[in-house]
């Protein structure tokens, strides 16, 4: 029992040794061991005193050792005796009525209960908002910390998707899928490049059609229109000449012989070129819109290019007409050769000229070709001449083609047509 006391442990801290450190083999427990193995009666002078004190204890287990305070015994509350109380009288004995067969149970005051308080959740650490960057008022790239905080907030606020329920897939119907149909429809729609190429192609086609229409108008319709106008002018002129004969017979004066008898654009003669089959009215002036575009042959009758009339005794009767389009009266005058005849018919006379020379090309500003005696015509002295002028090459107006002739016969109308007009 003394082995649990710390002061009674065996030698060298052995808890299983003999009491008070004694020898387990019967040696004296109070003897100080000699290193040489011999007993030394003077080794511990206080061993006998300590032994005497321990032997004098009444209870070695509980009594305190010398120098220690005795342990006070634990005090327990004494039970109070319960006082006797007189039993209460039944209710019917006090008030004469039977209210309840059994007495009412004694009511006890319930102890105070503190209301339930929900435990406080731990507070999260407060994070101060980042200070704004006041270096600039414009846009700036966020820092790495701000980007990380934004991503964390987005992740926390992102709704949790519902669990996916795998359903058995239905078999795909035969035919193209919806994506394939969309791609096919998109392929059918033309792209911007195709639309632009189509627009440009339509513009060129329209322009080409307009050019063809213009060419057709110039080469075909103008000839038809001018031929109709020239034919009508010739018919009107011949009818006018029929009425003029009666008037001239009454007055005795030929109106064609009067000076200034014709106004610009007014017809006064008809030219015949049997070799190339030409019969066209001759009008005063060479205006393009008033004379030439109407399919008629114009006479240089205005200054500074004023020339003679066929009935003049001397001079150069000069004429001009279109070679292409607008009736093209002089288109084939390049085929005339020396000796071919040109007849000018007036109200009273037929004037017959014989072709002498041709100038294939000359400048449009070369007005000497219509002089009274042209320089390149081969004529050396004044006479009664005729000059035909037109554009060359065909369908251009870069140069002029000239044909000269000399008068060979003057025949009154009452004597009939000249030999050149007789079939």
C-alpha positions as CSV (number, residue, x, y, z in Angstrom):
1,X,0.0,0.0,0.0
2,X,2.9,2.4,0.5
3,X,4.1,1.8,-3.0
4,X,1.8,4.6,-4.3
5,X,3.4,7.2,-2.1
6,X,6.2,9.0,-3.9
7,X,8.4,9.3,-0.9
8,X,8.3,5.5,-0.4
9,X,9.6,4.5,-3.8
10,X,12.4,2.0,-4.0
11,X,16.0,2.8,-4.6
12,X,16.9,4.6,-7.8
13,X,13.1,5.3,-8.5
14,X,11.9,1.7,-8.5
15,X,8.2,1.7,-7.6
16,X,8.2,-2.0,-6.9
17,X,11.0,-2.0,-4.2
18,X,10.5,-2.5,-0.5
19,X,8.9,0.1,1.7
20,X,11.1,3.2,2.4
21,X,13.7,2.0,-0.1
22,X,14.6,-1.2,1.7
23,X,16.4,-4.2,0.3
24,X,13.9,-6.8,-1.0
25,X,16.2,-9.5,0.2
26,X,16.0,-8.8,4.0
27,X,18.6,-6.0,4.3
28,X,18.0,-3.1,6.6
29,X,15.7,-0.6,4.9
30,X,17.2,2.4,6.6
31,X,20.8,1.5,5.9
32,X,22.7,3.6,3.5
33,X,24.4,1.3,1.0
34,X,28.1,1.4,1.0
35,X,29.7,1.6,-2.4
36,X,32.2,-1.0,-1.2
37,X,29.5,-3.4,0.0
38,X,30.2,-2.8,3.8
39,X,27.9,-1.4,6.4
40,X,28.6,2.1,7.7
41,X,26.9,2.8,11.0
42,X,27.7,6.5,10.5
43,X,26.3,6.8,7.0
44,X,22.9,8.5,7.8
45,X,22.7,10.1,11.2
46,X,18.9,10.9,10.8
47,X,17.7,7.4,9.7
48,X,16.8,6.4,13.3
49,X,14.9,9.6,13.9
50,X,12.8,9.3,10.7
51,X,11.9,5.7,11.6
52,X,10.8,6.7,15.1
53,X,8.5,9.4,13.7
54,X,6.9,7.0,11.2
55,X,6.3,4.4,13.9
56,X,4.6,7.0,16.1
57,X,1.9,7.8,13.5
58,X,-1.6,6.5,14.3
59,X,-2.4,5.8,10.7
60,X,0.5,5.9,8.3
61,X,-1.8,6.1,5.3
62,X,-3.8,9.3,6.2
63,X,-1.8,11.0,8.9
64,X,0.4,13.9,7.7
65,X,4.1,13.7,7.8
66,X,6.0,16.0,10.0
67,X,5.9,19.5,8.5
68,X,2.6,19.0,6.6
69,X,-0.9,20.5,7.3
70,X,-3.6,17.9,8.2
71,X,-6.3,17.6,5.4
72,X,-9.7,19.0,6.4
73,X,-12.5,16.6,6.1
74,X,-15.2,17.4,3.4
75,X,-18.3,19.1,4.9
76,X,-21.7,17.8,3.7
77,X,-25.1,19.7,4.1
78,X,-27.3,18.2,6.8
79,X,-30.8,17.1,5.6
80,X,-33.6,19.3,6.9
81,X,-36.6,17.6,8.5
82,X,-39.9,18.0,6.6
83,X,-42.6,19.9,8.5
84,X,-46.0,18.2,8.8
85,X,-49.0,20.0,7.2
86,X,-52.7,19.4,8.0
87,X,-54.7,17.9,5.2
88,X,-57.2,20.2,3.6
89,X,-61.0,19.5,4.0
90,X,-62.9,18.2,1.0
91,X,-64.7,20.9,-1.0
92,X,-68.2,19.6,-0.3
93,X,-67.6,19.8,3.5
94,X,-66.6,23.5,3.3
95,X,-69.3,24.7,0.8
96,X,-71.9,21.9,1.0
97,X,-71.5,20.9,-2.6
98,X,-69.7,18.0,-4.3
99,X,-67.7,19.7,-7.0
100,X,-65.1,17.0,-7.7
101,X,-64.7,13.5,-6.4
102,X,-60.9,13.7,-6.4
103,X,-58.8,16.6,-4.9
104,X,-57.2,19.0,-7.3
105,X,-53.5,18.3,-7.9
106,X,-51.1,20.6,-6.3
107,X,-49.9,23.3,-8.7
108,X,-46.2,23.9,-8.8
109,X,-44.6,27.0,-10.2
110,X,-42.7,26.2,-13.4
111,X,-39.1,27.4,-13.4
112,X,-38.2,30.3,-15.7
113,X,-37.0,29.2,-19.0
114,X,-34.8,31.4,-21.0
115,X,-36.1,31.9,-24.6
116,X,-34.3,30.1,-27.3
117,X,-31.7,32.2,-29.0
118,X,-30.3,31.2,-32.4
119,X,-26.6,30.7,-32.3
120,X,-24.7,33.5,-34.0
121,X,-23.0,32.6,-37.2
122,X,-19.3,33.4,-37.3
123,X,-18.6,36.7,-39.0
124,X,-16.6,36.7,-42.1
125,X,-13.5,38.7,-42.2
126,X,-14.3,42.2,-43.5
127,X,-12.5,43.1,-46.7
128,X,-12.1,46.7,-47.4
129,X,-13.1,47.6,-51.0
130,X,-10.1,48.4,-53.2
131,X,-9.3,52.0,-53.6
132,X,-10.2,53.3,-57.1
133,X,-7.4,54.1,-59.4
134,X,-7.5,57.9,-59.6
135,X,-4.7,58.2,-62.1
136,X,-7.1,58.3,-65.0
137,X,-10.9,58.9,-65.6
138,X,-11.0,56.7,-68.7
139,X,-11.1,53.0,-69.1
140,X,-8.3,50.9,-67.7
141,X,-7.3,47.2,-67.6
142,X,-8.3,45.6,-64.2
143,X,-5.5,44.2,-62.1
144,X,-5.0,40.5,-61.5
145,X,-6.5,40.6,-58.0
146,X,-9.7,42.3,-59.3
147,X,-10.0,39.7,-62.1
148,X,-9.6,36.8,-59.6
149,X,-12.2,38.4,-57.3
150,X,-14.7,38.8,-60.2
151,X,-14.2,35.2,-61.3
152,X,-14.8,34.0,-57.7
153,X,-18.0,36.1,-57.4
154,X,-19.3,34.8,-60.8
155,X,-18.6,31.2,-59.7
156,X,-20.4,31.7,-56.4
157,X,-23.4,33.4,-58.0
158,X,-23.7,31.0,-60.9
159,X,-26.9,28.9,-60.6
160,X,-26.4,25.3,-60.1
161,X,-27.7,23.4,-63.2
162,X,-30.3,20.8,-62.5
163,X,-29.1,17.2,-62.7
164,X,-29.1,15.8,-66.2
165,X,-31.5,13.0,-66.9
166,X,-30.4,10.8,-69.6
167,X,-33.3,9.9,-71.8
168,X,-33.2,7.3,-74.6
169,X,-32.5,8.9,-77.9
170,X,-35.0,8.5,-80.7
171,X,-33.8,7.2,-84.0
172,X,-32.9,10.0,-86.5
173,X,-35.3,10.1,-89.4
174,X,-34.0,9.5,-92.8
175,X,-33.0,12.4,-94.9
176,X,-30.8,15.4,-94.3
177,X,-30.5,16.9,-90.8
178,X,-31.6,20.4,-89.9
179,X,-28.0,21.7,-90.1
180,X,-27.6,20.2,-93.5
181,X,-30.8,21.8,-94.7
182,X,-29.7,25.1,-93.4
183,X,-26.4,24.8,-95.2
184,X,-28.1,23.8,-98.4
185,X,-30.5,26.8,-98.2
186,X,-27.5,29.1,-97.4
187,X,-25.6,27.7,-100.4
188,X,-28.6,28.5,-102.6
189,X,-28.6,32.2,-101.6
190,X,-26.2,34.3,-103.6
191,X,-23.3,36.0,-101.8
192,X,-22.2,39.7,-102.1
193,X,-19.7,38.9,-104.8
194,X,-22.3,37.0,-106.9
195,X,-24.8,39.9,-106.5
196,X,-22.2,42.5,-107.5
197,X,-21.1,40.5,-110.5
198,X,-24.8,40.1,-111.6
199,X,-25.4,43.8,-111.2
200,X,-22.3,44.7,-113.2
201,X,-23.3,42.1,-115.9
202,X,-26.8,43.6,-116.1
203,X,-25.4,47.1,-116.4
204,X,-23.1,46.0,-119.3
205,X,-26.0,44.1,-121.0
206,X,-28.2,47.1,-120.7
207,X,-25.5,49.3,-122.1
208,X,-24.9,46.9,-124.9
209,X,-28.6,46.8,-125.7
210,X,-28.8,50.6,-125.7
211,X,-25.8,50.8,-128.1
212,X,-27.4,48.3,-130.4
213,X,-30.6,50.3,-130.4
214,X,-28.7,53.4,-131.1
215,X,-26.8,51.8,-134.0
216,X,-30.0,50.5,-135.3
217,X,-31.6,53.9,-135.1
218,X,-28.6,55.5,-136.9
219,X,-28.2,53.0,-139.6
220,X,-31.8,51.9,-140.2
221,X,-34.4,54.2,-138.7
222,X,-32.8,57.5,-139.7
223,X,-32.6,56.3,-143.3
224,X,-36.2,55.3,-143.3
225,X,-37.3,58.6,-141.7
226,X,-35.0,60.7,-144.0
227,X,-36.2,58.8,-147.1
228,X,-39.8,59.5,-146.2
229,X,-39.0,63.2,-145.7
230,X,-36.9,63.5,-148.9
231,X,-39.5,61.7,-151.0
232,X,-42.3,63.9,-149.6
233,X,-40.2,67.0,-150.3
234,X,-39.5,65.9,-153.9
235,X,-43.2,65.2,-154.5
236,X,-44.2,68.5,-153.0
237,X,-41.6,70.3,-155.2
238,X,-42.9,68.7,-158.4
239,X,-46.5,69.6,-157.5
240,X,-45.3,73.2,-156.8
241,X,-43.6,73.3,-160.2
242,X,-46.8,72.2,-161.9
243,X,-48.7,75.2,-160.3
244,X,-45.8,77.5,-161.0
245,X,-45.9,76.9,-164.8
246,X,-49.3,78.4,-165.0
247,X,-48.4,81.4,-162.9
248,X,-45.2,81.9,-164.9
249,X,-47.1,81.8,-168.2
250,X,-49.4,84.5,-167.0
251,X,-46.7,86.8,-165.7
252,X,-44.1,85.9,-168.4
253,X,-41.3,85.6,-165.7
254,X,-39.6,82.4,-164.5
255,X,-39.6,82.6,-160.6
256,X,-36.4,80.4,-160.5
257,X,-34.5,83.2,-162.3
258,X,-35.1,85.8,-159.6
259,X,-32.3,86.6,-157.2
260,X,-33.0,85.5,-153.6
261,X,-36.0,83.5,-154.6
262,X,-35.3,80.6,-152.1
263,X,-35.1,80.7,-148.3
264,X,-32.7,78.5,-146.3
265,X,-34.2,74.9,-146.2
266,X,-36.5,75.6,-149.1
267,X,-36.2,73.1,-152.0
268,X,-35.7,74.4,-155.5
269,X,-34.3,71.4,-157.6
270,X,-33.9,67.7,-157.8
271,X,-30.6,65.9,-158.5
272,X,-30.4,62.6,-160.5
273,X,-27.3,60.3,-160.6
274,X,-28.4,57.4,-162.8
275,X,-25.2,55.3,-162.2
276,X,-25.8,54.9,-158.5
277,X,-29.6,55.3,-158.6
278,X,-29.9,58.6,-156.7
279,X,-32.9,61.0,-156.9
280,X,-33.0,63.6,-154.1
281,X,-34.3,67.1,-153.6
282,X,-31.9,70.0,-153.4
283,X,-32.6,72.6,-150.7
284,X,-31.0,76.0,-150.0
285,X,-28.2,75.8,-147.3
286,X,-26.1,73.0,-145.7
287,X,-27.7,73.1,-142.2
288,X,-27.5,69.6,-140.6
289,X,-30.8,69.7,-138.8
290,X,-32.8,71.7,-141.4
291,X,-31.5,70.1,-144.6
292,X,-29.0,67.2,-144.4
293,X,-30.6,65.1,-141.6
294,X,-33.9,65.2,-143.6
295,X,-32.2,63.2,-146.5
296,X,-31.9,66.2,-148.8
297,X,-28.9,67.6,-150.7
298,X,-27.8,71.0,-149.5
299,X,-26.5,73.9,-151.7
300,X,-23.7,76.1,-150.4
301,X,-25.8,79.3,-150.8
302,X,-24.8,81.4,-147.7
303,X,-21.7,83.5,-147.2
304,X,-18.8,83.0,-146.9
305,X,-19.3,79.7,-148.8
306,X,-21.8,81.1,-151.3
307,X,-21.7,79.4,-154.7
308,X,-23.4,79.8,-158.1
309,X,-26.8,78.4,-159.2
310,X,-27.1,76.0,-162.1
311,X,-28.7,78.6,-164.4
312,X,-25.8,81.1,-163.8
313,X,-23.6,81.7,-166.9
314,X,-20.4,81.1,-164.9
315,X,-19.7,79.6,-161.5
316,X,-19.4,76.4,-159.4
317,X,-22.6,74.8,-158.3
318,X,-21.5,73.1,-155.1
319,X,-23.6,70.5,-153.2
320,X,-23.2,68.5,-149.9
321,X,-25.0,65.5,-148.5
322,X,-24.6,62.6,-145.9
323,X,-22.6,59.5,-147.0
324,X,-24.0,57.4,-144.1
325,X,-27.3,57.5,-142.2
326,X,-30.2,60.0,-142.7
327,X,-31.0,58.8,-146.2
328,X,-27.2,58.7,-147.2
329,X,-27.7,60.3,-150.7
330,X,-24.0,60.5,-151.5
331,X,-22.9,57.1,-150.1
332,X,-21.7,55.7,-153.4
333,X,-20.4,58.8,-155.1
334,X,-16.9,57.3,-154.8
335,X,-17.9,54.9,-157.5
336,X,-18.4,57.7,-160.1
337,X,-15.8,57.8,-162.8
338,X,-15.0,60.3,-165.6
339,X,-17.8,60.5,-168.1
340,X,-20.6,59.6,-165.7
341,X,-23.6,62.0,-165.9
342,X,-25.2,64.1,-163.2
343,X,-28.6,65.8,-164.0
344,X,-30.1,68.7,-162.0
345,X,-33.8,69.2,-162.6
346,X,-35.4,72.6,-161.9
347,X,-38.8,74.0,-162.5
348,X,-38.1,74.9,-166.2
349,X,-34.8,73.2,-167.2
350,X,-32.7,70.0,-167.1
351,X,-28.9,70.7,-166.5
352,X,-26.6,67.8,-167.4
353,X,-23.0,67.6,-166.1
354,X,-20.3,65.1,-166.9
355,X,-17.9,63.9,-164.2
356,X,-14.3,64.9,-164.9
357,X,-12.2,64.2,-161.7
358,X,-12.4,62.9,-158.1
359,X,-10.4,63.8,-155.0
360,X,-10.5,60.8,-152.6
361,X,-9.6,62.7,-149.4
362,X,-9.0,66.2,-148.3
363,X,-9.3,68.3,-145.1
364,X,-12.7,69.6,-144.0
365,X,-11.2,73.1,-143.9
366,X,-10.1,73.0,-147.5
367,X,-12.7,75.4,-148.9
368,X,-10.8,75.9,-152.2
369,X,-12.6,72.8,-153.6
370,X,-15.7,74.9,-154.1
371,X,-14.1,78.0,-155.5
372,X,-15.4,79.2,-158.9
373,X,-12.3,77.6,-160.5
374,X,-11.2,74.8,-158.1
375,X,-7.4,74.4,-157.9
376,X,-7.2,70.5,-157.8
377,X,-10.1,70.0,-160.3
378,X,-8.0,70.4,-163.4
379,X,-10.0,73.4,-164.7
380,X,-8.0,76.4,-166.0
381,X,-10.6,79.0,-166.7
382,X,-14.1,80.0,-165.4
383,X,-17.0,77.9,-166.5
384,X,-20.2,76.2,-165.4
385,X,-19.1,73.5,-163.0
386,X,-20.6,71.2,-160.4
387,X,-18.9,70.0,-157.1
388,X,-20.2,67.1,-154.9
389,X,-18.8,66.9,-151.3
390,X,-19.4,64.3,-148.5
391,X,-17.6,62.7,-145.5
392,X,-14.9,59.9,-145.8
393,X,-14.2,57.3,-144.7
394,X,-17.6,55.9,-144.2
395,X,-19.3,56.3,-140.7
396,X,-16.7,59.1,-139.9
397,X,-16.3,62.8,-140.7
398,X,-12.6,63.1,-140.5
399,X,-12.0,63.9,-144.1
400,X,-14.0,65.0,-147.2
401,X,-14.5,63.2,-150.6
402,X,-14.8,65.5,-153.6
403,X,-16.2,64.9,-157.1
404,X,-16.1,67.5,-159.9
405,X,-18.1,67.8,-163.2
406,X,-18.6,70.2,-166.1
407,X,-21.9,71.2,-167.7
408,X,-22.5,69.5,-171.1
409,X,-26.2,70.3,-171.8
410,X,-29.1,72.6,-170.8
411,X,-32.5,71.3,-171.9
412,X,-35.9,73.0,-171.3
413,X,-38.6,70.8,-169.7
414,X,-41.0,71.3,-172.6
415,X,-38.5,69.4,-174.8
416,X,-38.6,66.4,-172.6
417,X,-36.1,64.5,-170.4
418,X,-32.4,64.4,-171.4
419,X,-30.9,61.2,-172.7
420,X,-29.3,60.4,-169.3
421,X,-32.8,60.0,-167.7
422,X,-34.4,58.0,-170.5
423,X,-34.4,54.3,-169.8
